[in-house]
Amino acid sequence: MSTGEFLNVDPVEMKFPFELKKQISCSLQVSNKTESHVAFKIKTTNPKKYCVRPNTGIVLPRSTCDIVVTMQAQKELPAEMQCKDKFLLQSVIAPAGTNPKDITAEMFNKDQGKVEECKLKVVYISPCQPPSPVAEEADEGGFSPCTNTMDNSGSDVRINIAKFYANSLTAKLTEGKAAAVQQGNKIRQELDVLKRDGKKSLGVSITLVIIIGVVGLVMGYLFKIKST
């Protein structure tokens, strides 16, 4: 933890469980020790590699703010799992009622007033070997404003894949529905044929019964006449 006049920052060593081709995040917590509004801004020596949310903000009196730092997916392992990237968190006292939209770069100009700074180091954690300590560099320059937006290349790929499968599923469902309708029509046609055939068979059967009955009566009558 770093204890300053304005803010407490925890931790000052950001640990990333490094994995290839995967975005990794770690969080910071800044606590306002004062009775005033405190504005902060975060810079990094490698702004294209990291996304910080929020990268600027206001910490209310005696309040805390959580900051999430996300490292973009990396394609190669760093040498000896060491990282020389650094972050710089700057903070200043802001007028009461200040909100994040009111924050400007001029607020952190040291000529305008006291600017408190806290340096943060990046450490990679590997399941195979412990991280090696990174030597503190004397050069304080090289920091650039952090980005507040993520690299969407990975999410675009996932979205395109999802759309592909959704379209394929829709096409299969449409084909299945058409086949089901066709099969249903075929079954209805067969039932109609069976009904018609059934009616014809029933009519023939009744006719045969009537004919047989009549023949029987006639034969009985003739036999009676013959007997008399």
C-alpha positions as CSV (number, residue, x, y, z in Angstrom):
1,M,0.0,0.0,0.0
2,S,1.1,3.5,-0.7
3,T,0.1,6.2,1.8
4,G,0.0,9.7,0.5
5,E,-1.4,13.0,1.7
6,F,-4.5,12.7,-0.5
7,L,-4.9,9.0,-1.4
8,N,-4.0,5.6,-0.2
9,V,-3.3,3.2,-3.1
10,D,-3.5,-0.5,-2.7
11,P,-1.6,-2.4,-4.1
12,V,1.3,-0.5,-5.6
13,E,2.5,-3.7,-7.3
14,M,0.0,-4.9,-9.9
15,K,0.2,-8.7,-10.3
16,F,-1.1,-10.3,-13.5
17,P,-1.4,-14.1,-13.7
18,F,0.1,-14.2,-17.2
19,E,-1.5,-16.4,-19.9
20,L,-0.9,-16.3,-23.6
21,K,-3.7,-15.0,-25.8
22,K,-5.9,-14.1,-22.9
23,Q,-6.9,-10.7,-21.5
24,I,-5.9,-10.5,-17.8
25,S,-7.1,-8.0,-15.2
26,C,-6.1,-6.8,-11.8
27,S,-7.7,-4.2,-9.5
28,L,-6.6,-1.2,-7.5
29,Q,-8.3,0.6,-4.7
30,V,-7.8,4.2,-3.9
31,S,-9.0,5.7,-0.7
32,N,-9.6,9.4,-0.1
33,K,-8.0,10.4,3.2
34,T,-9.3,14.0,3.1
35,E,-12.5,15.9,3.6
36,S,-12.2,17.3,0.0
37,H,-12.9,15.9,-3.4
38,V,-9.8,14.3,-5.0
39,A,-9.4,14.0,-8.7
40,F,-7.1,11.3,-10.1
41,K,-5.6,10.4,-13.5
42,I,-3.6,7.3,-14.4
43,K,-0.8,7.2,-17.0
44,T,1.3,4.3,-18.2
45,T,4.6,3.7,-20.1
46,N,2.7,1.3,-22.5
47,P,-0.7,2.7,-23.2
48,K,-1.5,0.4,-26.2
49,K,-1.0,-2.7,-24.0
50,Y,-3.4,-1.8,-21.1
51,C,-6.9,-0.5,-20.6
52,V,-7.8,1.3,-17.3
53,R,-11.3,1.8,-16.1
54,P,-11.8,4.5,-15.0
55,N,-8.6,6.1,-16.1
56,T,-9.7,9.4,-14.6
57,G,-12.2,10.0,-11.8
58,I,-13.2,11.7,-8.6
59,V,-12.9,10.2,-5.1
60,L,-15.4,11.7,-2.7
61,P,-14.3,12.7,0.8
62,R,-13.5,9.6,3.0
63,S,-14.5,7.3,0.2
64,T,-12.9,4.7,-2.0
65,C,-12.8,4.0,-5.7
66,D,-12.0,0.7,-7.4
67,I,-9.9,0.8,-10.6
68,V,-9.6,-2.2,-13.0
69,V,-6.5,-2.5,-15.2
70,T,-6.7,-5.0,-18.1
71,M,-3.8,-6.2,-20.1
72,Q,-4.5,-7.0,-23.7
73,A,-3.9,-10.6,-24.8
74,Q,-0.2,-11.2,-25.5
75,K,1.1,-13.5,-28.2
76,E,4.5,-14.1,-26.8
77,L,6.0,-14.9,-23.4
78,P,8.1,-12.1,-22.0
79,A,11.7,-12.7,-21.3
80,E,12.2,-14.3,-17.9
81,M,8.6,-13.3,-17.1
82,Q,9.7,-9.8,-16.3
83,C,7.9,-6.6,-17.2
84,K,9.2,-3.1,-17.2
85,D,5.8,-1.4,-17.7
86,K,4.9,1.1,-15.1
87,F,1.9,3.2,-14.1
88,L,1.7,6.7,-12.6
89,L,-1.3,7.7,-10.5
90,Q,-1.6,11.4,-10.1
91,S,-4.1,13.1,-7.7
92,V,-5.1,16.6,-6.8
93,I,-7.6,18.4,-4.6
94,A,-10.6,19.4,-6.6
95,P,-13.4,21.9,-5.9
96,A,-16.4,20.6,-4.1
97,G,-19.0,19.2,-6.6
98,T,-16.5,18.4,-9.2
99,N,-17.5,15.3,-11.3
100,P,-15.4,13.2,-13.7
101,K,-16.6,15.2,-16.7
102,D,-15.0,18.3,-15.3
103,I,-11.5,16.8,-15.1
104,T,-8.9,18.4,-17.4
105,A,-5.2,17.8,-18.1
106,E,-4.5,21.3,-16.7
107,M,-5.7,20.2,-13.2
108,F,-2.6,18.0,-13.0
109,N,-0.2,20.7,-13.9
110,K,2.2,21.1,-11.1
111,D,2.3,24.9,-11.7
112,Q,-1.4,25.0,-10.7
113,G,-1.0,23.4,-7.3
114,K,0.2,20.4,-5.5
115,V,0.1,17.1,-7.5
116,E,0.6,13.9,-5.6
117,E,2.1,11.0,-7.5
118,C,2.2,7.3,-6.9
119,K,4.2,4.9,-9.1
120,L,2.9,1.4,-9.7
121,K,4.9,-1.6,-11.0
122,V,3.6,-4.5,-13.1
123,V,4.5,-8.0,-12.1
124,Y,3.8,-11.2,-14.1
125,I,2.8,-14.3,-12.1
126,S,3.6,-17.6,-13.7
127,P,2.6,-21.0,-12.4
128,C,6.1,-22.3,-13.5
129,Q,8.4,-19.8,-11.9
130,P,8.1,-16.9,-9.4
131,P,8.4,-13.3,-10.8
132,S,11.8,-11.7,-10.7
133,P,12.1,-8.3,-9.1
134,V,12.1,-5.4,-11.5
135,A,14.8,-2.8,-10.9
136,E,13.4,0.7,-10.3
137,E,14.3,3.0,-13.2
138,A,15.6,6.5,-12.5
139,D,13.8,7.9,-15.5
140,E,10.4,9.3,-14.5
141,G,9.4,10.1,-18.1
142,G,7.7,8.0,-20.7
143,F,4.3,7.9,-19.1
144,S,1.3,8.3,-21.4
145,P,-2.5,8.6,-20.7
146,C,-4.2,5.3,-20.3
147,T,-6.9,4.2,-22.6
148,N,-10.4,3.6,-21.4
149,T,-11.4,1.4,-24.3
150,M,-10.7,-2.3,-25.0
151,D,-9.2,-3.9,-28.1
152,N,-12.4,-5.4,-29.7
153,S,-10.6,-7.7,-32.2
154,G,-11.2,-10.7,-30.1
155,S,-14.8,-9.9,-29.3
156,D,-15.5,-9.2,-33.0
157,V,-14.3,-12.7,-33.9
158,R,-16.5,-14.2,-31.2
159,I,-19.5,-12.1,-32.4
160,N,-18.9,-13.2,-36.0
161,I,-18.7,-16.9,-35.0
162,A,-21.9,-16.5,-33.0
163,K,-23.6,-14.9,-35.9
164,F,-22.4,-17.8,-38.2
165,Y,-23.8,-20.5,-35.9
166,A,-27.0,-18.5,-35.4
167,N,-27.5,-18.3,-39.1
168,S,-26.7,-22.0,-39.6
169,L,-29.2,-22.9,-36.8
170,T,-31.9,-20.7,-38.4
171,A,-31.3,-22.3,-41.8
172,K,-31.6,-25.7,-40.3
173,L,-34.7,-24.8,-38.4
174,T,-36.3,-23.4,-41.6
175,E,-35.4,-26.6,-43.5
176,G,-36.8,-28.7,-40.7
177,K,-40.0,-26.7,-40.6
178,A,-40.5,-27.1,-44.4
179,A,-39.8,-30.8,-44.2
180,A,-42.3,-31.2,-41.4
181,V,-45.0,-29.3,-43.3
182,Q,-44.4,-31.4,-46.4
183,Q,-44.5,-34.6,-44.3
184,G,-47.7,-33.4,-42.6
185,N,-49.4,-32.7,-46.0
186,K,-48.3,-36.1,-47.2
187,I,-49.8,-37.8,-44.2
188,R,-53.1,-35.8,-44.6
189,Q,-53.3,-36.9,-48.2
190,E,-52.8,-40.5,-47.3
191,L,-55.5,-40.3,-44.5
192,D,-57.9,-38.8,-47.1
193,V,-57.2,-41.7,-49.4
194,L,-57.7,-44.2,-46.6
195,K,-61.0,-42.5,-45.6
196,R,-62.2,-42.6,-49.2
197,D,-61.2,-46.2,-49.6
198,G,-62.8,-47.1,-46.3
199,K,-66.1,-45.6,-47.4
200,K,-66.0,-47.4,-50.7
201,S,-65.2,-50.7,-48.9
202,L,-68.1,-50.1,-46.5
203,G,-70.5,-49.4,-49.3
204,V,-69.5,-52.6,-51.1
205,S,-69.8,-54.7,-48.0
206,I,-73.4,-53.4,-47.3
207,T,-74.4,-54.1,-50.9
208,L,-73.0,-57.7,-50.6
209,V,-74.9,-58.2,-47.4
210,I,-78.2,-57.0,-49.0
211,I,-77.7,-59.2,-52.1
212,I,-76.9,-62.2,-50.0
213,G,-79.9,-61.5,-47.8
214,V,-82.2,-61.2,-50.8
215,V,-80.8,-64.4,-52.4
216,G,-81.3,-66.2,-49.1
217,L,-84.9,-65.1,-49.0
218,V,-85.5,-66.0,-52.6
219,M,-84.0,-69.4,-52.1
220,G,-86.0,-70.0,-48.9
221,Y,-89.2,-69.1,-50.7
222,L,-88.4,-71.4,-53.6
223,F,-87.6,-74.2,-51.3
224,K,-90.9,-73.7,-49.4
225,I,-92.9,-73.8,-52.7
226,K,-91.0,-76.9,-53.8
227,S,-91.8,-78.6,-50.5
228,T,-95.5,-77.9,-50.8
